[in-house]
Amino acid sequence: MKEKERQETAMRISRVSIGANVLLSGVKLIAGILAHSNAMLSDAVHSLSDVLSTFVVMIGVHISGKEADEEHPYGHERYECAAAIILAVMLAVTGAGIGLAGIRTIRSGTDHLVVPGLLALGAAIVSIVVKEAMFWYTKKGADRIGSGALLADAWHHRSDAMSSVGSLIGIAGARLGYPILDPLAGIVICLFIFKAAYDIFKDALKKMVDESVEEEIVTELRRQILQEEGVLKVDDIRTRVFGARYYVDVEIAADGQQSLSEAHDIAERVHDHMEELFPDIKHIMVHVNPLEA
């Protein structure tokens, strides 16, 4: 997939996410106020944070798509990882705020707690359906274009869906005569959000420390290279993840009696064909060795 097409896909998904989150957060905020539900108000804040996180994704994807320059000769892909890390921190801060609000409400006593209205229950159900649909829509796009930041945003949607499940349980429990379950749901929601933040942070960090790609990809690379004309052996393959893409360094063995020009042609064929077969390769460096007896 070309970089321009990749960026257009990410921006389109992000715009849909922003529109859905603005509408949903408004619905949940109104429902939380009118139905006197702390859990639904916390859920509304979580949805509003999703709007900000999507803007971070858009900025990260835009910068990562820039061409290499003198200051960044290897490109800007790691800015997308930086955007994912920012998202993880934002998610953790949001979760902490929701959890602390629930703890403060419980510590202040249950006598003053108001039973949430039926409107909050309906808003929670709508939120679960919409956010789960947004999770799958965003995740499908992220997997297609290989975007870590967009995948982080997808999990932000999933954490919001889990948040709404917690709200639903808390509101339903409060209406059944256990009002403490409403703020307690906020604390449970906080734990789900922390888990999502940790997973996003861990994945982004992994992509910034030159970790190798999956063994399945290396095996397929080796198989395809060996099929190239003039390649007698693959001596070594090294890979490193660079943002959403990866670099490859490969040493191949060819007939040592060939001319330098013929060896160069073999290396060039391997280079061009591998970058064509594996669009996630940012660059492949091919070194030719003479075949040892």
N, C-alpha and C positions, 0 to 999 in steps of 0.2 A: 504494500500500500504506500502510495506517495505521501510525502510529508504534508502537502497542502490538503489532500483528501483526509488525512488523519486529523489535522487541526479542525477542519470543517465539521467532521463527525463529532469531535469532542465539544466544540462550541455549540452545535445544535442540541446535543444531549444536555449540556449545561444550561442552556436557555430554557429548555422544558423543565428542568429541575427547579430553577429559580421561580418560574411561574407557578408550578405546583406547590412549592413550599410557601410562597407568599399567600396564596389562597388558603392553604391548609392551616397555616399558623394563625391567620385571621379568624377562621372558623373555630379553631380550638381556643383562641383567646376569648372570643365572645362567649363560647359555651362555658369556659372555665369561670368567667365572671358571673354570668347569669345563673349558672348551676352551682356556684359556690364550691368548686372543686380545686383543691391545691394540686392534685395529681394532673389535672387537665391544664392548669396554668403552667406547670413545669413542662408538660409536653409541648405547649405552645412556644415556650422559650427555646426548647430543643429544636423545633422546626425552624424558628427564626435563625438559629445558629447555622442551620443547614444552608440558608441563603448566603451567608458570609463565606462559608466553606466552599461553596460552588464558585464564588468569585475568585477565591484563592486558586482553585483548580484551573479556571480560565486563564488566569495570569501565568500560572506555572506551565500550562500546555503551550501558551503563546510564546513564552521566552524559550522553552526547550526546543521549539521548532525553528529557531533562528539558525541561519547558516553559520558555519565555522568562520572565525575571524582571527586577527593577529593575537588578540588576548586570549581567545578560546579556540585554539587550533583543532581540538577534538570535538567541537560542538558544544551545545548547551543542554543536552538531555538530562543532566543531573539536577537541573533546576526543577524538573518535575518531581524528583525524589524529595527535594527541599520543600516543595508545595505539599507533598503528602505528609511530611514530618510536621509542618505547621498545622495541617488539618488534625493530626493525631493529638497535638497539644491543645488545640481549640476544643476538640471533642472531650479530652480529659478535664479541662477547666469547666466545660458545660456540665459534665457529669458530677463534678465536685459541688458545683452550685446547687444542682437539683438535690443531691444527697444531703447537703448541709441544711437546706430549706426544710426537708422532711424531718431531720433530727431536731431542729429548733421547734417545729410544730409539735412533735411528740413530747419534747421536754417541757413545753409550756402547759401540758395537761390536756386531757381529752374532754373536759367539761364544756369547753367553748366550741368544740368542733361541730361544724354544720354538716348535715347529711347532704351529699351532692345531689343535684336534680337529675332527672331523666335525660335532659339535653346533653349532659356531659357523657352519659353512657353512649348515646348515639354518635357523638363526635369521636369518641374513642374507636368505635367500630369503623367509621368512615376512614379515620386516620390509618388504621391497620391495613385496610384494603389498598388505599392509595399509596402508602409508603412501601408496602411489599411489592406492588406493581412497579414503582419507581426503582426499587432495588434491582429487580430483574432486568428492567429496561436499561439502566445505567451499567450494570455488570456485563450484559451482553455486548454493549458498545465498547466497554473497557477491554474485554477479552479480545474483541475483534481488532482493535487498533493497538493493543499492548500498552495501555496507559495505566501506570501505577497510581497517579493522582486521581484519575477518573474512577479507578477501582476503589480507592479510599473513599471517594464521595458516595459510591454505591453502598459501601458498608455503613456510611453515615445514615443513608436511608434505612438500611436494615436495623440499625440501632434505634432509629426513631420508631420503626414498626414495633420493636421489642418494648420500647418505652411506652407505646400506646397499649400494648398487651398488659403491661404492668398497671397502667392507668385504668384499663377496663376492669381488671381484677380488684384494684383498690376501690374504685367507684361502686362496683357491684357489691363488694363486701360491706362498704359503708352504708349502702341502701338496705342491706339485709340486717343492719343493726350493729355493725362493727365499724364506727367512724374512724378508728385509728388506722384501719387498713388503707385509707386514702393517702395520708402522708407516708405510711410505711411503703406503699408502692413506689413513691419517689426514691426511697433509699435503694430498693431493689433495681429500679431503672438505672440508678447511678452505677451499680456494679456491672450491669450489662454494657453501659457506655464505656467504662474503664477497660473492659475486655476488648471491645472493638478498637479503642484507641491504641492499646498495646499491640494488637495484631497489625494495625496500619503502620505504626512506628517501626516495628521489627522488620516488616517487609521493605519499607523504604530504606532503612539503614543497611539492610543486606545488599541492596542494589547500589549502594554508594561505596562499598569496600572491595570492589573488584572480585566478587565471588564468581566462581565458574558457573556455566549454564548447566542444565540438567544433563545427566549421563545419556539419556535417550537422544538428545540433540547431537551430542558429540559422536555417538555411535552412527547416527544417520549421516552426519557430515563425513565421517571416515568412509562409509560405504559409497557415498556419492563421489568422493574424490578419487577413490580407487577405480571408478568406472571411466574416468577421464583418459583420453588417449595419451600415451606416453608416460603415465604415472605407474611405476612398478611397485611402489611401496609407500605407505604413510609412516614416516619415522616418528612424528610427534604432533600433537594437537593441543594447543592451550587456548582457553577462552576466558573472557572476563565480561561480566555484565556491566553495562554503561547506561544507567537510566532504564528506559524501556527496551533498549537494544543491546547488542553485544559485539565485542571485537573478537576476532579469531586470528591466531598465529599458527601456521601449519608448516611443517617441514616434510617435503615429499622426496622420494628417491626416483631418479631417472637414469637412463643409460649414460654412463660417464663418457662414452665415445662421441656423443653428440656435440655439435658446436654450441657456443654460448647463445647464439641467436635461436637455435632450436629449443634449448632449455628455457629460454625466456618465453617463447611461444607457449610452451606447456604451462608455465606458471601463470601466464596471462589468461589462458583458457580456464584454468582452475579458478582463478580470481573472479572472472566475469560470470562463469556458470554458477558458482556457489552463491554469489551475491544475488543472482537471479532466482535460484531455487529457495534461498532462505532470506526473505525480505527483512527479517529482524536483524540481520548482520549489518552493522554500521560500516565495518571495513574488515577485509581479510587480507593478511600479509602472507605471501607464499614464498618460502625459501626452498630452493632446489639443491639436493645433495646428489653426488654420483653414487650409484648403487654399489654397495660393497659386496664382494663375493662371499 
